[in-house]
Amino acid sequence: MKTEIRDQGTGISAAEETLRLLARLNAPDGLEKRVQKSLRVAAIPAARKARILSWPAGLRPSGGWMQAAPVRAAAAAAIAAVVVGGGWIVSSRLPASQPATALALPAQTGARQGFSSSGAMRTPQTLDRPVVEAIIEAPPERITPQTKGKAGLPVAQTALRHGKSASAKKIPTQPVGANTDAAQRK
Amino acid sequence: MSAGQAVFSGWMEIADKTVYEEAGRAAEEEALAALVSQYASTLYRVAYSVLRNAADAEDAVQEAFLRVLRHRETLGEVRDQRVWLIRIVWNVVLDRKRRMKTRPETDDVAELARVLPAEGLSAEERVAAAQHHARVLACVEQLPAKERQVLMLSAFEELNSVEIASVIGITESSVRSRLFRARNLMAGLLDHARSLR
């Protein structure tokens, strides 16, 4: 073998010897069995693989019986009958619709869209202010010369002319109840 | 004949037909099994000589027999089944080889050292022999495809030039001329490889 290797390097016989060695290699054990097995699996016809869905021999579509016009018409009629009949059965079993007595509002899903108010009141009553129990209508206030400003106009109007509001003049205001008391005294 | 009789006779005909089909299929399967047991190893060696990978070679053999299974109706018309099968596996192998070109090359030296027979050789000698075979095979790969194919098939003792011509699909004289060219080119490539060392 050693001499063979040395001789192989001398020429074309080297190449042929290498190729011959490769060509003489033994096949792996069990190759035939594996090939037979794969062939057995592949040889099973598709009809036998799908036995559950396969047609009976006389009714196979490959026979061409489905291509006949009467058979196709009958099949179409059967489909139409099933659809119509099914619809009729459903509609006959359902009770006749009645007008709704209450409106069903969809549930509010606002909580998911933002922050909730957590039950807090919009305007809490924190000030202890006087509460008007009864509204008494006061007679229209007469314009007295004391309250008149320049050019005979009321003070409020003159103030507006000079660009000042009525409150800027600090007109003493009285509560509604006080005015009514004074008027009653007069 | 009444309608019922017609229907039943039709069913009977179908049953007879299926029995014949089953019997024919069983016979074909038997013939195929015989082919497998007789030629599987030959086909494997042909495949391995090109692919140089045990798993790929086995896959190629399986694929070849699957092709045979698909065309089992023509089995009776084949004159020389051995050459016919080698031709099928040869085509399968060439297809695979073409597809495998994008894959990275496997380490041929290690594979050859493992696979090739090396009785009576030390570990070092075995590695040296594997390197030598790898160099030779690298030179074979550099040959033009036509010459390479003829050279590889000529290494099989079971195939003569007529059978090689039948496998590749050329004339016998073309086989001879290609083999002559392949040997010349191979000698040149081996000389060149030796001068580089």
Interface residues (C-beta under 8 A of the other chain):
Chain A: M1 K2 I5 Q8 G9 G11 I12 A14 A15 E16 T18 L19 R20 L21 L22 A23 R24 L25 N26 A27 P28 L31 E32 R34 V35 Q36 S38 L39 R40 A42 A43 A57 G58
Chain B: V7 G10 W11 I14 A15 T18 R25 E29 L32 A33 V36 S37 A40 S41 Y44 R45 V46 Y48 S49 R52 A54 E58 V61 Q62 F65 L66 L69 V115 L116 P117 A118 E119 G120 L121 E125 A128 A129 H132 H133 V136 L137 C139 V140 L151 M152 S154 A155 F156 E157 R183 M186 A187 L190 R194
